[in-house]
Amino acid sequence: MNRVRATSSRTLWIGVLLGGVYISWIAAIFLLGRQATLRPVFLEGEDLLLGPEEPVQLRVRVVDGSSGRPIDGVSVRFWTDENPGGVTEKLAVTGPSGIAVASFPRSENDTKQRETSADSRYYASLGDSHELLLASPWGEPESAARWAVLDALLVQTGMEFFLVDLDGWYPASPRKGAAGDIREAPPTGLMDRIKEGSSRHDRTLYLTSESASSLQQVKFWLMSHGFPAGLLLRKNGGQSEDGWLEGLPERLVGLGGNVRAILASRGRGSACKKAFPSAEVTEPDATRSIE
């Protein structure tokens, strides 16, 4: 009798375990199927250079992951861990241009910024949506991103900047002819040069001609490979033409900042020198990679 009960008990537990495994597989298949039907989108957002009286106004554009077209009526959640003025989160809805805007009070971190040249970090993600999926910055269709990262820097009078032109070094840069694997490590020696330049100046600015929808990819590349902290800006609205630094010199000077050194990509040294005559410009030998 006891043997029969033991056998029945084992049979019951095996049934329960098999049932649990079956349910887990069904749930996984359901989630994968649901994710496959979601519409992938990108969040386009740029870092901010701010003057003492300027509010933190975050702007992101929601675009279709396939066509690149803006999407209207999407809820976007903005938040920060720094509690500026007691506000940590805001919601905004995109308009016909696909842009959502959220303004935050000046951060209580301003004092810290003055002392350490630190930036304030903000995040943006999709609000409650059962149809959209924030595409992975790594370009992996089977995975999703959690948020986009936006940095804002309060520029102090006399703050010295180190500019780094990423074109030609960022693996997915259009100057290389085709998109590469953004998990590719930076060229040997590039990191040492950037770290050395960053250590001698108050703040680092990274410049790229990537499209706005690629900015988060560039940013995740910088973060994942341990580049020194810094803001990421697009050249002339993402255009890599002769006027590629249009507006940036005037913006920095107007805020009281100074560009003291530039690490220019190949062929851009003269343009950098023209835009910032007093800056020390380093342009690697065009015939070889950075060693």
C-alpha positions in Angstrom: 0.0 0.0 0.0 2.8 2.4 0.9 4.6 1.5 -2.3 1.5 2.4 -4.3 1.2 5.7 -2.5 4.9 6.5 -3.1 4.6 5.7 -6.8 1.4 7.8 -7.1 3.2 10.7 -5.3 6.2 10.5 -7.7 3.8 10.4 -10.7 2.0 13.4 -9.4 5.2 15.4 -8.9 6.5 14.4 -12.3 3.2 15.5 -13.8 3.4 18.9 -12.0 7.0 19.5 -13.2 6.2 18.5 -16.8 3.2 20.7 -16.7 5.3 23.6 -15.4 7.8 23.2 -18.1 5.0 23.0 -20.7 3.4 26.2 -19.5 6.8 27.9 -19.4 7.4 27.0 -23.0 4.0 28.2 -24.0 4.6 31.5 -22.3 8.0 31.9 -23.9 6.5 31.2 -27.4 3.7 33.6 -26.7 6.1 36.4 -25.6 8.4 35.8 -28.6 5.5 35.8 -30.9 4.1 39.0 -29.4 7.5 40.7 -29.6 7.8 39.7 -33.2 4.6 41.5 -34.0 5.6 44.8 -32.2 6.7 47.7 -34.3 10.4 48.6 -33.7 11.1 52.3 -33.2 14.1 54.5 -32.4 14.3 57.5 -30.1 16.3 60.3 -31.6 17.7 62.6 -28.9 20.8 64.9 -28.5 22.8 66.0 -25.5 22.5 69.6 -24.4 24.9 72.4 -23.7 23.3 74.8 -21.3 23.9 78.4 -20.0 23.2 79.4 -16.4 19.6 80.6 -17.0 18.6 78.0 -19.6 16.0 75.3 -18.6 16.7 71.7 -19.3 14.4 71.1 -22.3 14.7 67.5 -23.5 13.5 66.7 -27.0 13.3 63.2 -28.6 11.8 62.2 -31.9 10.1 58.8 -32.2 10.8 57.3 -35.7 9.9 54.1 -37.3 12.7 51.5 -37.2 12.3 50.6 -40.8 11.2 53.6 -42.7 12.7 56.3 -40.4 9.4 58.3 -40.6 8.2 60.2 -37.4 5.3 58.7 -35.5 2.6 60.8 -34.1 0.7 60.2 -30.8 3.3 58.2 -29.0 3.7 58.6 -25.2 7.3 59.2 -24.1 8.5 59.0 -20.5 11.4 61.2 -19.4 13.0 60.8 -16.0 16.2 61.5 -14.0 17.6 60.2 -10.7 18.8 63.6 -9.6 15.5 65.1 -8.4 15.8 68.6 -9.9 13.4 70.8 -8.0 11.7 67.7 -6.7 10.7 66.6 -10.2 11.9 63.2 -11.3 9.6 62.1 -14.1 7.5 63.7 -16.9 5.3 62.3 -19.7 4.9 63.9 -23.1 3.2 62.8 -26.4 4.7 63.2 -29.8 3.2 65.6 -32.4 2.9 65.3 -36.2 6.7 65.7 -36.4 7.2 62.8 -34.0 8.8 65.0 -31.4 8.0 64.9 -27.7 9.3 67.7 -25.4 9.7 67.8 -21.6 11.2 70.6 -19.5 12.8 70.0 -16.1 13.7 72.6 -13.5 17.4 73.4 -13.1 19.0 70.5 -11.3 20.1 70.7 -7.7 23.2 69.1 -9.2 24.3 72.5 -10.6 26.6 73.1 -7.6 28.2 69.7 -8.3 28.6 70.6 -11.9 30.4 73.8 -11.1 32.9 71.9 -8.9 33.5 68.8 -11.0 32.2 69.6 -14.5 29.8 66.7 -14.2 26.8 66.5 -16.4 23.2 65.8 -15.5 21.9 62.5 -16.9 18.3 62.0 -18.1 16.5 59.1 -19.7 13.7 58.6 -22.2 11.7 55.6 -22.9 8.4 54.6 -24.5 5.3 55.2 -22.3 2.6 52.6 -22.1 2.5 51.0 -25.5 1.3 47.6 -26.6 2.3 48.1 -30.2 5.8 49.6 -30.2 9.2 48.2 -29.3 12.2 50.4 -28.6 14.8 48.9 -30.9 18.1 47.7 -29.5 21.0 50.1 -30.0 23.1 47.1 -30.9 20.8 46.4 -33.9 19.7 43.0 -32.6 16.1 42.4 -33.8 15.5 39.9 -31.1 16.3 42.3 -28.2 15.0 45.6 -27.1 16.5 48.7 -25.5 15.4 49.9 -22.1 15.9 53.6 -22.6 17.8 56.4 -24.4 20.4 58.4 -22.5 20.5 62.2 -22.7 23.1 64.3 -21.0 22.9 68.0 -20.2 26.0 70.1 -19.2 25.9 73.5 -17.5 28.7 75.4 -19.3 30.7 77.6 -16.9 32.6 80.7 -18.0 36.2 79.7 -18.8 35.4 76.0 -19.0 37.9 74.3 -21.3 36.8 71.7 -23.8 38.5 68.8 -25.6 36.8 67.9 -28.9 37.0 64.4 -30.4 35.9 63.8 -34.0 34.6 60.3 -34.1 34.2 59.9 -37.9 36.6 57.4 -39.3 37.0 55.7 -35.9 33.4 54.8 -35.0 32.9 51.4 -36.8 29.5 52.3 -38.2 30.5 55.7 -39.5 29.3 56.5 -43.1 32.9 57.7 -43.8 33.9 54.0 -43.8 31.5 53.3 -46.6 29.1 50.9 -44.8 27.8 50.2 -41.3 30.1 48.1 -39.3 29.6 46.1 -36.1 29.3 48.7 -33.3 30.6 46.1 -30.8 34.0 46.5 -32.6 36.6 47.9 -30.3 38.1 51.3 -31.0 41.5 51.4 -32.8 44.6 50.7 -30.8 45.9 53.8 -29.1 42.8 55.9 -29.7 41.5 55.4 -26.1 44.9 56.5 -24.7 44.9 59.7 -26.7 41.4 60.5 -25.7 42.0 59.8 -22.0 45.2 61.9 -22.0 43.4 64.8 -23.7 40.3 64.5 -21.4 42.5 64.5 -18.3 43.9 68.0 -19.3 40.6 69.7 -19.9 37.3 70.3 -18.0 35.1 68.5 -20.4 35.1 66.3 -23.5 32.8 66.7 -26.5 32.4 63.9 -29.0 31.3 64.9 -32.6 29.7 62.7 -35.2 28.1 63.0 -38.5 25.8 60.1 -37.8 22.1 60.5 -38.3 20.0 61.4 -35.3 18.6 57.8 -35.2 22.1 56.5 -34.8 23.1 58.7 -31.9 22.1 56.2 -29.3 24.2 53.5 -31.0 27.2 55.8 -30.9 26.5 56.6 -27.3 26.3 53.0 -26.3 29.5 52.3 -28.2 31.3 55.1 -26.2 29.9 53.8 -22.9 30.5 50.1 -23.5 34.1 50.6 -24.5 35.0 52.9 -21.5 35.5 56.2 -23.3 35.9 59.2 -20.9 32.6 60.8 -20.0 31.4 63.5 -22.4 28.6 64.9 -24.4 27.8 63.6 -27.9 26.8 66.2 -30.5 26.0 66.0 -34.2 28.0 68.0 -36.7 25.9 70.6 -38.5 22.7 68.6 -37.9 24.3 65.4 -39.0 25.8 66.7 -42.3 29.5 65.9 -43.0 30.0 68.8 -45.4 32.4 71.8 -45.3 30.2 73.6 -42.8 30.3 70.6 -40.4 31.1 72.7 -37.3 28.4 75.3 -38.1 27.0 76.9 -35.0 29.2 75.1 -32.4 32.0 77.7 -32.1 29.5 80.5 -31.6 27.5 78.4 -29.2 30.4 77.5 -27.0 31.8 81.1 -27.0 28.4 82.5 -26.2 28.2 80.2 -23.2 31.7 81.2 -22.0 33.5 78.0 -22.9 36.8 77.6 -24.8 38.0 74.7 -27.0 41.6 74.2 -26.2 42.4 70.9 -28.0 40.9 68.8 -30.8 41.6 65.2 -31.8 40.5 65.4 -35.5 39.7 62.6 -37.8 41.8 62.4 -41.0 41.3 65.4 -43.3 39.5 67.5 -40.8 42.4 69.2 -39.0 42.3 72.3 -41.2 38.5 72.8 -40.7 39.0 72.4 -37.0 41.8 75.0 -36.9 39.6 77.4 -38.9 36.7 77.0 -36.5 38.9 77.2 -33.4 42.1 79.1 -34.3 43.5 79.0 -30.7 43.0 75.3 -30.3 45.7 72.7 -30.4 44.7 70.3 -33.3 46.0 66.8 -33.6 45.3 64.9 -36.8 46.7 61.3 -37.1 48.7 60.4 -40.1 46.3 59.7 -42.9 48.4 56.8 -44.2 48.0 54.7 -41.1 45.8 53.9 -38.2 46.4 55.2 -34.7 49.0 53.0 -33.1 
